[in-house]
Amino acid sequence: MAYIQKAHEKLYPCVEINAATRKVLEQSDNKENYFMTVLKRNRCKKDKHGRCVRDENGMTIQLPEREVSLEKLLAEGWNFLSLITPPEQWVIAEMEREELHRCICSLPANEKGLIYALYFSNYGDGMSVRKYAKATGIPFTTIQSRKKKRSQI
């Protein structure tokens, strides 16, 4: 794709363009050309002689683009709205979390501690029953039966 230099006198009539201004405008045009064509151009992998490398099927190996434009993503059918969680889902999730914590808070202290340790500790990953038994001194089977009792409600 050949780059056509703009005629700045036609773009800016009634404006006197001196040499310094012309140089700045040309540099700006060169940058624009680079951003609009070179960055978006499909590129192929090259060998040491500058030739495109081909795969076993004879197709040139394409390199990833350096920039992906919004126009290209829209043309490829990207649905940006589906990538965003709707506000209603955030509200519903927050209401469910509040209800869950309200229910947990109504439990006896020993069961509340068990639930928080097994499901919410360790940055939300929880603790294993064996680790909890070792940390609290409560027998493993007792913890298992308490856990089973609460999961059946």
CORVEN-V863985 format. One record per backbone hydrogen bond with DSSP energy under -0.5 kcal/mol. CO is the residue of the C=O (numbers start at 1). NH is the residue of the N-H. If there is no record, write none. Layout:
BEGIN
((CO:NH) (CO:NH))
END
This chain:
BEGIN
((2:4) (3:5) (6:8) (7:10) (7:11) (8:12) (10:13) (12:15) (15:17) (16:18) (18:22) (19:23) (20:24) (21:25) (22:26) (23:27) (24:28) (25:29) (26:30) (27:31) (28:32) (29:33) (30:34) (31:35) (32:36) (33:37) (33:38) (34:39) (37:41) (38:41) (39:66) (39:67) (43:63) (45:53) (47:50) (51:47) (53:61) (55:58) (59:55) (60:62) (61:45) (63:43) (67:69) (69:73) (70:74) (71:75) (72:76) (73:78) (74:77) (78:80) (79:82) (79:83) (80:83) (81:84) (86:89) (86:90) (87:91) (88:92) (89:93) (90:94) (91:95) (92:96) (93:97) (94:98) (95:99) (96:100) (97:101) (98:102) (99:103) (100:104) (101:105) (102:106) (103:106) (104:107) (108:112) (109:113) (110:114) (111:115) (112:116) (113:117) (114:118) (115:119) (115:120) (116:120) (116:121) (117:127) (120:124) (121:126) (122:125) (128:132) (129:133) (130:134) (131:135) (132:136) (133:137) (139:143) (140:144) (141:145) (142:146) (143:147) (144:148) (145:149) (146:150) (147:151) (148:152) (150:153))
END
